[in-house]
Amino acid sequence: MPSPFCGLLEEIENQRNDMVRLASETSLSHHKVIEASKRLDRLLNKYHLLLAR
């Protein structure tokens, strides 16, 4: 897999873990969880765009 993917996949996994941790400490509707989810969405969209090339 090309190098841009490796770093991005690591970022995605870190963000996912952060979101899950936040959700377990608070609630799914907590503003910190929602912000983490938005960050994860942006990373996933970036990954999808790279795949579509």
C-alpha positions as CSV (number, residue, x, y, z in Angstrom):
1,M,0.0,0.0,0.0
2,P,1.4,3.5,-0.9
3,S,2.8,5.6,1.9
4,P,0.0,8.2,2.0
5,F,-2.4,5.4,2.9
6,C,-0.3,4.1,5.8
7,G,-0.2,7.4,7.7
8,L,-3.8,8.1,7.0
9,L,-4.9,4.6,8.1
10,E,-3.0,5.2,11.3
11,E,-4.7,8.5,11.8
12,I,-8.1,6.9,11.2
13,E,-7.5,4.2,13.7
14,N,-6.2,6.6,16.3
15,Q,-9.3,8.9,15.8
16,R,-11.6,5.9,16.0
17,N,-10.0,4.7,19.3
18,D,-10.3,8.2,20.7
19,M,-14.0,8.5,19.7
20,V,-14.7,5.1,21.3
21,R,-12.9,6.1,24.5
22,L,-14.7,9.4,24.7
23,A,-18.1,7.6,24.2
24,S,-17.3,5.1,26.9
25,E,-16.4,7.9,29.3
26,T,-19.4,10.1,28.5
27,S,-22.3,9.4,26.1
28,L,-22.7,9.1,22.3
29,S,-24.4,12.5,22.2
30,H,-21.7,14.4,24.2
31,H,-20.3,17.3,22.2
32,K,-16.7,15.8,22.5
33,V,-17.9,12.5,20.9
34,I,-19.7,14.3,18.1
35,E,-16.6,16.4,17.4
36,A,-14.4,13.3,17.4
37,S,-16.9,11.6,15.0
38,K,-16.7,14.6,12.6
39,R,-12.9,14.4,12.6
40,L,-13.2,10.7,11.8
41,D,-15.6,11.4,9.0
42,R,-13.2,13.9,7.5
43,L,-10.4,11.4,7.6
44,L,-12.6,8.7,6.1
45,N,-13.7,11.0,3.3
46,K,-10.0,11.8,2.6
47,Y,-9.2,8.1,2.5
48,H,-12.1,7.5,0.1
49,L,-11.0,10.3,-2.2
50,L,-7.5,8.8,-2.3
51,L,-8.9,5.4,-3.2
52,A,-11.0,6.8,-6.0
53,R,-7.9,8.2,-7.8
